[in-house]
Amino acid sequence: MQSENKLILTLMKYLSNGILEIEVAELGAELRSLRRVASPHEYLWQGDPAYWDRRAPVLFPIVGRVWQNTLHINGREYELGQHGFLRDMAFECTVEEDRHLAFEARSDEASRALWPFDFSVRIDYTLLRNVLTVGWQVTNNSADRMPFQIGAHPGFRYKHYSADDELHGFLSFDVDEQLHSTVIAPGGYADTQTFDVELPSDGLLPLTNHTFDCDTIVDATGRIRRITLHDKDGRPMVTVRHTMPITALWSPCGGKAPFMCIEPWHGCCDPVGFADDVERKPFIEHAEPGQTWATQYEIIVE
């Protein structure tokens, strides 16, 4: 499947509304660029493999890692890597309008060997003023109820990044209490332990070379609906607004990378030692036969 997808790596779609402009690859229907028309700054991480070679993949049919890369479905075992396979599937651009793009992918023999369901996924990108809305539609074309997870993983570049600086920017939230994070155990699994991330009195969480020594901040309380990335001077750059149950924050190298990810999720990695059926996996969604499940989130360029 991946060898075939390499053929479409350069197939891109461009969209602009005169304020924002984006580029989306047909491989994975992945957002590849996000800019203001009147500014040279590229807001989206550009995939330097020295840190992380992706930019904004869509995670499906799982989010995170399943225990020992083994998924249990109706008494059978399937080998499935971290974050699933949708990000490496070929999509077809089905809508190309003035301020709207839509892409669709369908299950095939290769996907069914990893995930034994017939499905289609539609991803929409819509520009309205300074807001990019990203919509997901998951349709179950199987005869049985389909469990799944889906999540976003966009990386945002810091402004004026320097490897010599301890401070790279700030985050602010629509909550004024501390964040409650699950501990991510070695291997990328959810531990039973949690920890709190205290927010300063001004509400600005500093992003330093040690913010992500914990690997990932995963707040699964469902309280967070709005996260804003600020530059070093506290000026807002981009905001992610969503209604999903989990907000994950991540930057590689403990936080020393030139970017960080703000990730709304319907799903999470397996708990340590989880070997039960996927139906009992925490934060699982479902689509009944013939049903389309839908959600969306927004990226606001401040």
ABEGO torsion letter per residue (X at the ends): XAAAAAAAAABBBBBBAGABBBBBBABGGBBABBBBAABABBABBAGBAAABABABBBBOABBEBBBGGBBBBGGBBBBBBBGEAAAABBBBBABBBAABBBBBBBBBAAAAAABBBBBBBBBBBBBBEABBBBBBBBBBABABBBBBBBBBABBBBBBGBBAABABAEBBBBABABBBBBBBBBBGGBBBABBBBBBBBAAGBBBBBAAAAAAGBBBBAAGABABBBBBBAAGBBABBBBBABABBBBBBBGGGABABBBBBBBBEBBBBBGBABBAAABBGBBBBBBGBBBBBBBBBBBX
